[in-house]
């Protein structure tokens, strides 16, 4: 009985975990809609990816989407961007974002 409890506890713990942390620079990157970037300069594109399944269990879609957004924001800084816009839906733990510089 104890091994089953340990496995269930581990699955619940892993299901709730957030592994991706926003960097201090990434925290300054804005997430926008396509309609908000008409006056911005595109600096590139980033495809964020991570595991959407852990140990055979599907992670919560909201957690996966949030972590992909965090990865995109962190990467935008290295591309000279201050804004990201999702350009695809989340599929198999992957999502593409456009990176833009909106602040002079």
N, C-alpha and C positions, 0 to 999 in steps of 0.2 A: 504494500500500500504506500509506503514512503517514497519509492522511486516514482510512482505515478504523480504524487503530490509535487515532488521536485520538478518533474518535467512540466507539469501544468503551470507551476510558479515561474519557471524559466520562460515559457512561452508567453505568459502574460507580461512579464518584465520586458522581454525583447519586443513585444508588440507595442509597448508604450514608449520605448526608448527613442530619443532623438540623437543621432550620431553626428549630424552636421551642425557645426556652430558658425554663427556669423562672425566674421572678423571685424575689428573696429572700423576698418576702411569699408568693408562690405555693408556695414550698417548704415552708411551714408548714401548708398545707392538706392534710388527710388524704383519702385515697381509701378509701371504705367500701362495704360491701354494704348492701342495703336492710334486712337484719335487724339492723344495728348502729345505726340512726338513730331508733329508736322514741321516744327521749327528747329528740330534737333538734327545733329549730324550723326549719321550711322558710323560707328567705329568697327563694327564686326558682328559676329554671330558666335554663340556658344551653345554647345549641346551638353546639357548636364545629364549625368546618369548615375544611378545607384541601384542597389539590390532592392527590388520590390517584394521579394520573397525571402524569408529567413527560415532555415530549417524546414522547408516544405510548407510554411505558413505564409499566406498573403498578408503584407503589412497594410495598415489602414491607408486608403487612398489619399486622405487629407494630409497625413504625415509625410507620405512620399512626395506629394506635390509641394508641400512647404519646404522640405529639404532640397528638392530640385531648385526651387526659387532661391534658397540660400546659397547653393553652389553657384548659381548664375550670378547673383549679386557679388559674391566674393571674386569670381573670375572677371567680372566687368571692370573692376578696378585695374587689373593688370592690362586691360585693353584700352585704358584711358576713358572709360565710360562712367557716367553717373546715373544712368537710367537703363532698366531692362524691360523688354516687352515680350511676353510669351508669344511665340509664333507657331506653336504646335500644341496639340493635346498631349497629356502624359500617356505614354505607351511603353509597356514593359520596362518601367523605371527610367525612361528617357524623355527629355523635353528640350526643344530648341527655343532659344531666346535671341532676340535682336538686342545688340548693345548700342547705346546712344550716348552722345555728349550733349546735354541740354543746357548746362550752365557754362557761361563764358569763362 
